[in-house]
């Protein structure tokens, strides 16, 4: 059975070349230390949780083979988005990363597809780079953070980006920064920034896309949320209740929030079988796609084997998750 993974990160080889030369990489610098060290930029430090971040393309392919993954949809490691940079530097970062991802897809078109990163500190530049990435480089869309320099996605200035992505048929994959989410302002205990903070950010972006009227304004937008959308679908009853009782919740949408949740796609990184089963029951098997969070989740033995072994999923559901939905969504 064919397998396609939408959630596979890249630390660009250009960053490692800069580190080897003792140079900064678009405002980021690598500091050696335990394991693979840390990357520092924008006043934040991010540790690399897996030695696989240094893998060459050939090493990545061997790891994919071991995990039974035929195609990875490659996107940047999220601490490197660079939204804090000045617009010109942000655009340089995005172009260099997107060129590297595109090179991987050209050299191994049967094994890789790509998602761009965008200089979202300048929305016009982001639209221009998305167009270049899709129409010139052949990438399938873009990976986006769940927030941009403190601003939510329902700010009016972002709507032209969504309109442009809809017109291009570009897929937008939303993924929060694990070590830089709002949970860090509440507590740094127990690793909650990663276990809870990430999925709360996922749920927030689902709610924002719905309540902000983005899915209303862009009915054909192709958007996928990482980590199964977090607890968003679990909260739909409460969100519907807010829409029914609070005028401000009805400002941009004509239907209850639950009517929009099936317009989104969600990856399978839910943490356990019960959560994935619930997600499938809420949104349908045609809206869930395979994700691994490569190389940061220690799947045992692989995300593919995990899905294949779930007793609560039908054979058709497994087939849809493992390849059919992404083949249709991405055209790969």
Buried (B, 14 or more C-beta within 10 A) or exposed (E): EEBBBBBBBBBBBBBBEBBEEEEBBBBBBBEEEEEBBBBBBBEBBBBBBBEBBBBEBEEBBEBBEEBBBBBBBBBBBBBBBBBBBEBEBBBBBBBBBBBBBBBBBEEBEEBBBBBBBBBBBBBEBBBBBBBBBBEEBEBBBBBBBBBBEEEBBBEEEBBEBBBBBBEBBBBBBBBBBBBBBBBBEEEEEEEBBBEBBBBBBBBBBBBBBBBBBBBBEBEEBBBBBBBBBBBBBBBBEEBBEBBEEEEEBBEBBEEBBBBBBEBBBBBBBBEEBEBBBBBBEBBEBBBBBBBBBBBBBEBEEBBBEBBBEBEEBEEEBBBBBBBBBBBEBBEB
